[in-house]
Amino acid sequence: LKPYVMPAEPDVIEAVSSVVKTQGLLEWALVDHEGSPAAGRMDSSLLEMISFCGQALTGLGKTNFHHARFSRPQGEDIFIFAVGAFFLGMVKQRKAMADEIIRAVENTLSGLNGNSG
């Protein structure tokens, strides 16, 4: 997989870059509402799914949508986080601790989304 590099808000890219250093991730991507990648590495088949689910969850939760976790039988769960005008999609490694990843991401992104954590 090639890394994506497209223009995006510098503070978003900087925050996401610090988040993806979290251990236990197989792949990740920062996508816009069209499913176009702004940064990261992720199988292209997941990009549209990240955008579609992010938009649907935002519609349901309005400004209260922070993240969603989709459990997969093989343990490589998918996470979607609202990050400004983007969605951050992540796929965790099988043995990685989901709660630790979620906590690390939320702590890093809380300032960008204007949340207290």
C-alpha positions as CSV (number, residue, x, y, z in Angstrom):
1,L,0.0,0.0,0.0
2,K,1.3,3.4,-0.9
3,P,0.9,6.3,1.6
4,Y,-1.7,8.9,0.5
5,V,-0.7,12.6,0.6
6,M,-3.3,15.1,-0.4
7,P,-3.9,18.6,0.9
8,A,-5.7,18.8,4.2
9,E,-5.8,21.1,7.2
10,P,-2.3,21.0,8.6
11,D,-3.5,20.6,12.2
12,V,-5.6,17.6,11.3
13,I,-2.7,15.9,9.5
14,E,-0.4,16.7,12.4
15,A,-2.8,15.3,15.0
16,V,-3.5,12.2,12.9
17,S,0.2,11.6,12.4
18,S,0.8,11.5,16.1
19,V,-2.2,9.2,16.6
20,V,-1.1,6.6,14.1
21,K,2.1,6.1,16.0
22,T,-0.1,4.1,18.4
23,Q,1.0,0.5,18.4
24,G,-1.3,-2.1,17.2
25,L,-2.6,-0.6,13.9
26,L,-2.5,-2.5,10.6
27,E,-3.7,0.3,8.4
28,W,-5.3,3.8,8.6
29,A,-6.6,6.6,6.4
30,L,-7.9,10.1,6.9
31,V,-10.7,10.5,4.3
32,D,-13.0,13.3,3.3
33,H,-16.8,13.0,2.9
34,E,-16.3,11.7,-0.7
35,G,-14.1,8.9,0.4
36,S,-10.9,10.5,-1.0
37,P,-7.9,9.9,1.1
38,A,-6.0,12.9,2.6
39,A,-3.3,10.9,4.3
40,G,-2.5,7.4,5.4
41,R,-2.4,3.8,4.2
42,M,-5.5,1.7,3.8
43,D,-6.9,-0.8,1.3
44,S,-9.0,1.1,-1.2
45,S,-12.0,-1.1,-0.6
46,L,-12.3,0.3,2.9
47,L,-12.1,4.0,2.0
48,E,-15.6,4.5,0.8
49,M,-16.9,2.4,3.7
50,I,-15.2,4.7,6.1
51,S,-16.7,7.7,4.5
52,F,-20.2,6.3,4.1
53,C,-20.3,5.0,7.7
54,G,-18.8,8.2,9.1
55,Q,-21.5,10.3,7.3
56,A,-24.3,8.0,8.4
57,L,-23.1,8.0,12.1
58,T,-22.7,11.8,12.0
59,G,-26.2,12.1,10.7
60,L,-27.5,9.9,13.5
61,G,-25.4,11.5,16.3
62,K,-25.1,15.0,14.9
63,T,-22.3,16.7,16.8
64,N,-22.2,13.9,19.4
65,F,-20.6,11.4,17.1
66,H,-17.0,10.8,18.2
67,H,-16.1,7.2,17.2
68,A,-17.5,3.9,16.2
69,R,-16.0,0.4,16.4
70,F,-16.9,-2.4,14.1
71,S,-15.9,-5.8,15.5
72,R,-14.7,-8.4,13.0
73,P,-14.6,-12.2,13.6
74,Q,-10.8,-12.3,12.9
75,G,-10.2,-9.6,15.5
76,E,-9.0,-6.9,13.1
77,D,-11.6,-4.4,14.2
78,I,-12.3,-1.2,12.3
79,F,-12.6,2.2,14.0
80,I,-14.0,5.4,12.6
81,F,-13.4,8.7,14.3
82,A,-14.8,12.1,13.4
83,V,-11.9,14.5,12.8
84,G,-12.9,18.0,11.8
85,A,-14.2,17.7,8.2
86,F,-12.6,14.3,7.8
87,F,-13.1,10.7,9.1
88,L,-10.2,8.7,10.5
89,G,-10.5,5.0,9.7
90,M,-8.2,2.5,11.4
91,V,-7.8,-1.3,11.4
92,K,-6.3,-2.8,14.5
93,Q,-4.0,-5.8,14.8
94,R,-5.7,-8.9,16.1
95,K,-4.1,-8.9,19.6
96,A,-4.1,-5.1,20.0
97,M,-6.2,-3.7,22.8
98,A,-9.1,-1.8,21.3
99,D,-9.8,0.3,24.5
100,E,-6.2,1.6,24.5
101,I,-6.3,2.6,20.9
102,I,-9.6,4.4,21.3
103,R,-8.4,6.2,24.4
104,A,-5.1,7.3,22.7
105,V,-7.0,8.5,19.6
106,E,-9.7,10.4,21.6
107,N,-7.1,12.1,23.8
108,T,-5.2,13.3,20.8
109,L,-8.2,14.4,18.7
110,S,-10.3,16.0,21.5
111,G,-8.7,19.4,20.9
112,L,-9.4,19.3,17.2
113,N,-13.1,18.5,17.6
114,G,-13.6,21.0,20.4
115,N,-14.4,18.2,22.9
116,S,-13.1,17.9,26.4
117,G,-12.2,14.2,25.9
